[in-house]
Amino acid sequence: MSTNSKLHTEVSTSALIAATNFIFGTKPGGQGKTLAVHLAANAASTTGRSLKLVSVDSVDDGPSKSGSKLASILTGVQEISVSPKLAQVVAQGSTALAHWDTLGEVLARGGALIDVGGNVLQSIFAWARHSKCGSLLKPTILVVPVTRQAQSAADAVAIITEARQLGADLPIAKIVIAFNDVHGSTADAPGDAFDALRRLVANGAVVKCHIEKCLSEVWPNIESDTVDFARLAAMTPQEYSAHFGVSAFVGMRGANDFKAWRQRSMAALAEVLFPPKKGEGVPTGAKKTSSGGFGS
């Protein structure tokens, strides 16, 4: 077994608890990354963990001052802008490296839940390789959302492969594949890339969790809204009806289904991201993750 493999298969429970940074990243957008961050933020709050929310994404610094999607939903988000000129860290030299030092400061402090925009993770990895400052950084858990799409799985394999090669440059304590069923079940997804992910899970190089597709009747309304899931969880069915402009029956069913889905999703993420301290049990609603396959 290589040193890089040991980094992910022989990490103690205490080391995982100390892994206070959580980076969520994919190559393209549309994989459910911000959704997973949103759910993880809610889960952290319910387990009593205080995490700094950070968004590393395209931010408009012009008159409109349009921020990231995460900042439009949750409060207190630190935004680190991404410029197209920073896409190639090495090519831009010290200027680009200094830009990413802002994120380095976040990683050094620890306690951060970080939503990384599409196609940005590779620039962060390049910064880490060339900075050689891993000893200054707190350990990180890397979360890679994957949908049923073949390209999504292939991109996840590429990200995981690169992440495992970083070694001491970016101390990654654990890699999590967050299977997102928004485009269909990932449990039986075919293809070489999904087979590769299965092998990574089976040999312990990564762990997995599962986010079901939300089937609530008001989910389309929720997706187009910018409201914290925690607020929705506290609302009554009558408030759902008024807020989304739906009937009392749809409001009742929609509220019940959404709240149950949120609870299951938070529990699944909490199990792999926030391991219970000694004496604590598995979060309510969590399902034990197995080493092989993708089933829930």
C-alpha positions as CSV (number, residue, x, y, z in Angstrom):
1,M,0.0,0.0,0.0
2,S,1.3,3.4,-0.9
3,T,1.8,6.3,1.4
4,N,-1.1,8.2,-0.3
5,S,-3.4,5.2,0.2
6,K,-2.5,5.1,3.9
7,L,-3.5,8.7,4.2
8,H,-7.1,7.7,3.6
9,T,-7.4,4.2,5.0
10,E,-5.5,4.4,8.3
11,V,-6.8,7.7,9.8
12,S,-7.9,7.4,13.4
13,T,-11.2,8.6,14.7
14,S,-9.5,11.4,16.6
15,A,-7.8,12.6,13.4
16,L,-11.2,12.7,11.6
17,I,-12.7,14.7,14.4
18,A,-9.7,17.1,14.1
19,A,-10.3,17.4,10.4
20,T,-12.0,20.7,10.9
21,N,-12.2,21.9,7.2
22,F,-14.7,20.5,4.8
23,I,-14.2,21.2,1.1
24,F,-17.1,20.4,-1.3
25,G,-16.0,20.4,-5.0
26,T,-16.7,19.1,-8.4
27,K,-15.5,19.8,-11.9
28,P,-18.7,21.1,-13.6
29,G,-21.7,22.7,-11.8
30,G,-25.1,21.0,-11.5
31,Q,-23.9,18.1,-9.3
32,G,-25.7,19.2,-6.1
33,K,-22.6,20.7,-4.5
34,T,-24.3,23.7,-2.9
35,L,-27.2,21.6,-1.9
36,A,-24.9,19.2,-0.1
37,V,-23.1,22.2,1.6
38,H,-26.5,23.6,2.6
39,L,-27.5,20.3,4.2
40,A,-24.2,19.9,5.9
41,A,-24.4,23.4,7.4
42,N,-27.8,22.5,8.8
43,A,-26.5,19.2,10.1
44,A,-23.5,20.9,11.7
45,S,-25.8,23.3,13.5
46,T,-28.0,20.6,14.8
47,T,-25.0,18.7,16.2
48,G,-23.7,21.8,17.9
49,R,-20.7,22.4,15.7
50,S,-19.8,26.0,14.7
51,L,-18.4,26.2,11.2
52,K,-17.4,29.2,9.1
53,L,-19.2,29.2,5.8
54,V,-17.0,30.0,2.8
55,S,-17.9,30.2,-0.9
56,V,-15.2,30.1,-3.5
57,D,-17.0,31.0,-6.7
58,S,-17.5,33.6,-9.3
59,V,-18.6,36.8,-7.6
60,D,-19.7,40.0,-9.4
61,D,-17.7,42.9,-7.9
62,G,-19.5,45.4,-10.2
63,P,-22.4,47.7,-9.3
64,S,-24.9,44.7,-9.0
65,K,-22.7,43.1,-6.4
66,S,-24.3,39.7,-7.1
67,G,-22.9,37.1,-4.7
68,S,-22.7,33.4,-4.7
69,K,-25.6,31.0,-4.5
70,L,-24.7,29.9,-1.0
71,A,-24.6,33.5,0.2
72,S,-28.0,34.1,-1.2
73,I,-29.4,31.3,1.0
74,L,-27.3,31.4,4.2
75,T,-26.0,34.3,6.3
76,G,-22.5,35.0,7.3
77,V,-20.8,33.5,4.2
78,Q,-17.3,34.6,3.5
79,E,-16.9,35.0,-0.3
80,I,-13.6,34.5,-2.1
81,S,-14.0,35.6,-5.7
82,V,-12.7,33.6,-8.7
83,S,-11.5,35.4,-11.8
84,P,-11.2,33.7,-15.2
85,K,-7.5,34.9,-15.1
86,L,-6.9,32.7,-12.1
87,A,-7.9,29.5,-13.9
88,Q,-4.3,28.6,-14.4
89,V,-2.5,29.2,-11.1
90,V,0.9,28.3,-12.3
91,A,0.7,30.4,-15.5
92,Q,-0.2,33.5,-13.5
93,G,2.7,33.1,-11.1
94,S,2.9,34.8,-7.7
95,T,-0.1,37.0,-8.3
96,A,-2.5,34.0,-8.6
97,L,-0.7,32.2,-5.8
98,A,-1.2,35.2,-3.5
99,H,-4.9,35.3,-4.4
100,W,-5.3,31.7,-3.2
101,D,-3.4,32.5,0.0
102,T,-6.8,34.0,1.2
103,L,-8.2,30.5,1.1
104,G,-5.0,29.3,2.7
105,E,-5.7,31.5,5.7
106,V,-9.2,29.9,6.0
107,L,-7.7,26.4,5.9
108,A,-5.0,27.3,8.4
109,R,-7.6,28.6,10.9
110,G,-9.8,25.5,10.5
111,G,-13.5,25.1,11.2
112,A,-14.6,26.0,7.7
113,L,-17.3,24.6,5.5
114,I,-16.3,25.5,2.0
115,D,-18.4,25.5,-1.2
116,V,-16.0,25.5,-4.2
117,G,-17.4,26.6,-7.6
118,G,-17.3,24.4,-10.7
119,N,-13.8,23.9,-12.2
120,V,-12.1,25.7,-9.4
121,L,-10.8,22.8,-7.3
122,Q,-7.9,22.2,-9.7
123,S,-6.6,25.7,-9.2
124,I,-6.7,25.2,-5.4
125,F,-4.8,21.9,-5.8
126,A,-2.2,23.7,-8.0
127,W,-1.9,26.4,-5.3
128,A,-1.3,23.7,-2.7
129,R,1.3,21.8,-4.8
130,H,3.4,25.0,-5.5
131,S,3.0,26.6,-2.1
132,K,4.2,23.5,-0.1
133,C,2.5,25.0,3.0
134,G,0.6,21.9,4.0
135,S,2.1,22.0,7.5
136,L,0.3,25.3,8.2
137,L,-3.1,23.9,7.3
138,K,-5.7,22.0,9.4
139,P,-6.8,18.6,8.1
140,T,-9.5,18.6,5.5
141,I,-12.4,16.3,4.5
142,L,-13.0,16.5,0.8
143,V,-16.5,15.9,-0.4
144,V,-17.2,15.1,-4.1
145,P,-20.9,15.1,-5.1
146,V,-21.7,12.6,-7.9
147,T,-24.9,12.2,-9.9
148,R,-25.9,9.3,-12.1
149,Q,-24.4,10.9,-15.2
150,A,-21.3,9.1,-16.6
151,Q,-19.3,12.3,-16.9
152,S,-20.0,13.1,-13.3
153,A,-18.5,9.8,-12.2
154,A,-15.5,10.3,-14.5
155,D,-14.9,13.8,-13.1
156,A,-15.1,12.4,-9.6
157,V,-12.5,9.8,-10.3
158,A,-10.2,12.5,-11.7
159,I,-10.6,14.7,-8.7
160,I,-10.1,11.9,-6.2
161,T,-7.0,10.7,-8.1
162,E,-5.4,14.2,-8.0
163,A,-6.4,14.8,-4.4
164,R,-4.7,11.6,-3.3
165,Q,-1.5,12.6,-5.0
166,L,-1.3,15.9,-3.0
167,G,0.2,14.2,0.0
168,A,1.5,16.7,2.6
169,D,0.8,19.7,0.4
170,L,-2.9,19.6,1.3
171,P,-3.6,17.4,4.3
172,I,-6.7,15.5,3.4
173,A,-7.9,13.2,6.2
174,K,-10.8,11.7,4.4
175,I,-12.5,11.7,1.0
176,V,-16.3,11.4,0.8
177,I,-18.3,10.6,-2.3
178,A,-21.8,12.1,-1.9
179,F,-24.0,10.3,-4.3
180,N,-26.9,12.5,-5.4
181,D,-29.9,10.8,-6.9
182,V,-31.3,14.0,-8.5
183,H,-30.9,12.4,-12.0
184,G,-31.8,8.9,-11.0
185,S,-30.5,6.2,-8.7
186,T,-26.7,5.9,-8.4
187,A,-27.1,2.5,-6.8
188,D,-27.0,0.6,-10.2
189,A,-25.3,3.3,-12.3
190,P,-23.4,1.5,-15.1
191,G,-20.0,2.4,-16.7
192,D,-16.3,2.2,-16.1
193,A,-16.1,5.3,-14.0
194,F,-18.8,4.1,-11.6
195,D,-16.9,0.7,-11.4
196,A,-13.8,2.7,-10.5
197,L,-15.7,4.5,-7.8
198,R,-17.0,1.2,-6.5
199,R,-13.4,-0.1,-6.2
200,L,-12.3,3.0,-4.3
201,V,-15.2,2.5,-1.8
202,A,-14.6,-1.2,-1.5
203,N,-10.8,-0.8,-0.8
204,G,-11.4,1.9,1.8
205,A,-9.8,4.7,-0.2
206,V,-13.0,6.8,0.1
207,V,-16.3,6.5,2.0
208,K,-19.7,7.3,0.7
209,C,-23.0,8.8,1.7
210,H,-26.3,9.1,-0.2
211,I,-28.6,12.1,-0.8
212,E,-32.0,11.0,-2.1
213,K,-33.9,13.0,-4.6
214,C,-36.4,15.2,-2.8
215,L,-39.9,14.2,-4.0
216,S,-41.8,16.8,-2.1
217,E,-44.5,18.5,-4.2
218,V,-43.1,21.9,-3.2
219,W,-39.5,21.0,-4.1
220,P,-39.7,22.9,-7.4
221,N,-40.8,26.0,-5.4
222,I,-38.0,25.5,-2.9
223,E,-35.4,25.2,-5.6
224,S,-36.4,28.5,-7.1
225,D,-36.4,30.2,-3.6
226,T,-33.5,31.4,-1.6
227,V,-34.6,30.2,1.9
228,D,-32.6,28.3,4.5
229,F,-33.8,24.7,4.9
230,A,-33.7,25.3,8.7
231,R,-36.3,28.0,8.3
232,L,-38.5,25.7,6.2
233,A,-38.1,22.9,8.8
234,A,-39.6,25.3,11.4
235,M,-42.5,26.4,9.3
236,T,-46.0,24.9,9.6
237,P,-47.9,23.4,6.7
238,Q,-50.2,26.4,6.7
239,E,-47.1,28.6,6.3
240,Y,-45.9,26.4,3.4
241,S,-49.3,27.1,1.7
242,A,-49.0,30.8,2.2
243,H,-45.3,31.1,1.3
244,F,-45.4,29.0,-1.9
245,G,-49.0,29.9,-2.9
246,V,-50.2,26.3,-2.9
247,S,-53.4,24.6,-1.4
248,A,-53.6,23.4,2.1
249,F,-53.4,19.8,1.0
250,V,-50.2,20.4,-1.1
251,G,-48.8,22.5,1.8
252,M,-49.4,19.6,4.2
253,R,-47.9,16.9,2.0
254,G,-45.1,19.1,0.8
255,A,-44.0,20.2,4.3
256,N,-44.1,16.6,5.7
257,D,-42.2,15.1,2.8
258,F,-39.6,17.9,2.7
259,K,-38.9,17.8,6.4
260,A,-38.5,14.0,6.3
261,W,-36.1,14.2,3.3
262,R,-34.1,16.9,5.0
263,Q,-33.7,14.9,8.2
264,R,-32.6,11.8,6.3
265,S,-30.1,13.8,4.2
266,M,-28.7,15.6,7.1
267,A,-28.2,12.4,9.0
268,A,-26.5,10.7,6.1
269,L,-24.0,13.6,5.8
270,A,-23.5,13.9,9.6
271,E,-22.5,10.3,9.8
272,V,-19.5,10.7,7.5
273,L,-18.6,14.3,8.2
274,F,-19.2,14.7,11.9
275,P,-18.5,11.4,13.6
276,P,-20.0,11.2,17.0
277,K,-17.7,11.7,19.9
278,K,-17.2,8.9,22.4
279,G,-20.4,8.1,24.1
280,E,-22.6,9.7,21.4
281,G,-24.7,7.7,19.1
282,V,-25.3,7.8,15.3
283,P,-27.4,10.8,14.4
284,T,-31.1,10.1,14.2
285,G,-32.1,8.8,10.7
286,A,-28.6,7.9,9.6
287,K,-28.0,4.7,7.8
288,K,-24.8,2.8,8.3
289,T,-22.5,3.1,5.3
290,S,-21.0,-0.1,3.9
291,S,-17.7,-0.5,2.2
292,G,-18.9,-1.9,-1.1
293,G,-21.6,-0.8,-3.6
294,F,-23.6,2.3,-3.7
295,G,-26.8,1.2,-2.2
296,S,-28.4,3.3,0.6
